[in-house]
Amino acid sequence: MAKKRGTYAAVYVGSGTFHISKPKRKKSKLKEIRAKVRPKRARRN
């Protein structure tokens, strides 16, 4: 399996099929995103 940090990885399974994996978001980045989204949701309710 090809593993590189910070990039997409594709593994050939067979007959034209690939398993594609993408890098996970860092916890600090998730917190930033959630902080931005929260006020919009609050206004809708």
N, C-alpha and C positions, 0 to 999 in steps of 0.2 A: 504494500500500500504506500502510495506517495504522500509524504507528509511534509508540508512547508508551513512555516508560521506566517500568518497574515495574508495568505492567498487561498484561492479556491483550489481544491484538489479533486481530480477525476480519476476513478479507478475503472478500468475496463473489465466487465464481468463476462461478456461473451455475447455473440450474435447481435452486435450493435447496441448493447446495453451498458450504461455507465452508472456508477454510483458517484454522485457529486456532493462534496461536503464543503461548507463555507466556514470561515472563522467565526467564533463566538464573539459577542460584544463584551468588552470589559465591564466590570461592575461599576466603575466610576462613570463610564459613558451611559450605562443604563439609568443611573441616578439622574444625570443631566436631562435625558429624554423624558423621564417620568415627571420631573419637576416642571418641564415646559407644557406637557399635555394636561396636567391636573386642572389648571384654571379653566380651560375650555370645557372640560367635562362638567365642572361645577356649575357653569353658566347654563348649560342645557337642562339640567334637572330642576 
